[in-house]
Structures are given as C-alpha cells and as structure tokens.
Amino acid sequence: MFEVNGILYAGSAKELLKIQDAKVTGDKMLLLTFSSGEKRVFDATVLKGDVFAPLNDPAVFNNFKIVHGVITWMNEEIDCAPEYMYENSYEYLDMEAVV
C-alpha cells in the first residue's frame, strides 16, 4: 500500500506512474518528470531491437509525444512504458538546488 496526495492505494506506486514532462538533454537522453514529482534521466540506448532502431535517428528520437503518460514516437508506433523508463533511469540532481 502507498499514499499519494492523502489517498491510500493498494499495490505498488510504480503501477500508477505516468510521464508528465520530458526534455531531450543529449544524444538519446531524456530528462523525465514522473507523476510522482520525481525527475529522472533516462538513457534510451537501453532500448534494443528492431522496433527501436528508428530512434537512432536524432530527428525521430527528438520528435516524441507524451500520450496518456507514455512517451511515444512515430505517431505512436513506438512507445516505452513509464515503469520501464523509471526502473532504467537515475535520479536527476538539479544543480540549482545544490548551490
């Protein structure tokens, strides 16, 4: 069980994860803001296989959309689950918060 905004849920918080915002920060790198409020950096080089091959083209990779909390490319032909992106990303440390 976990709590979000004062509401108690059964199950895992990761089941409800959605991506609220995303920015390309480098070659196949995305800064993601999750519905939990967390910002994390995702290195898309972990996306392997023929289905993800078009993402090697920066023009395709940089042209993503967020549809119902999921990052999609190529008119929703390619997508990646927010839970997978969360599990395969690392915490983003905002340098302004550190200074």
N, C-alpha and C positions, 0 to 999 in steps of 0.2 A: 504494500500500500504506500501511497505517496500523496502529498498535498500540493496543489497548485492554486494560488490565489484564494486560499481558505477553503478549497473544495477537496475532499478526500476521495482518491481514486483507488480502485483495486488494480493489481497488475504492476507493470513496470512503466516508469515515466518515459522511457525511450519509445514505448509504443505510440505515444502521442506526439512525438517530435515532428515539427514542421520547420521548413526553412522560411524565414520571414524576409531576409535580405541576403544578397550575395554581390561580391565585387571581385573582379579579376585583379589579382595582385602580382602576377608574373606568369611565366610560361607554365600553363596547366595548373595554376594555383588559384584557389578561391578563398576569400575571406567570407565565411558564412555566419549569419546571425540566426540562431535557432529560436523556436518558440519559447524555450526555457529562459531566453535572455542571454545565453552564452554566445560568445564569439569564438569561432574556431577556424583554423586554417586547414584546408583540405588540398592535398596534393593528388591531382587527378591522374598521375602516372600509374596509380594502383589499378585503374580501370583497364583491364586487359581483354583481349579477344576481338574478333572481327566486328562485333556490334559497336564497340567503342573506337574503332580505327578512325572514323571521320573526325574525332576530337583532336587528332594530331594536327589538323589544320587550324591554326590560330583564328582564322576568320569564322570557323564553325564553333570552336570552343568558346570564343568571346561573345557569341551570339546566343546566349541562353535565355530562358524564361523560367519564372517560377510559376508553376501551375498547381494549385491546391497544396502548397507547401513542399512541392517536389521540384528539383532542378531538372529542366528538360532542354533538349537541343533538337534542331531539325524538325520543327513543327510537331514536337512530342514523340518523334520516332525513337529518340534515345532519352532515357532518364536514369536516375540513380536514387535509390531510396534514402531518405533523410537519416534513417537509423544507420545505414552503411556509411554514409558520409560522416556522421558523428563518431562512430566507432573507429574510423580510419582518418581522423583528423587530430589536431593537437590544439591545446589552449592558445588563444591569441592574447598576448600581453600588450596592452595599449601603452606605448611609451609615454604618453602624456600623463597617464595615471602613475607612472613610476617616478617621474621627475618631481 
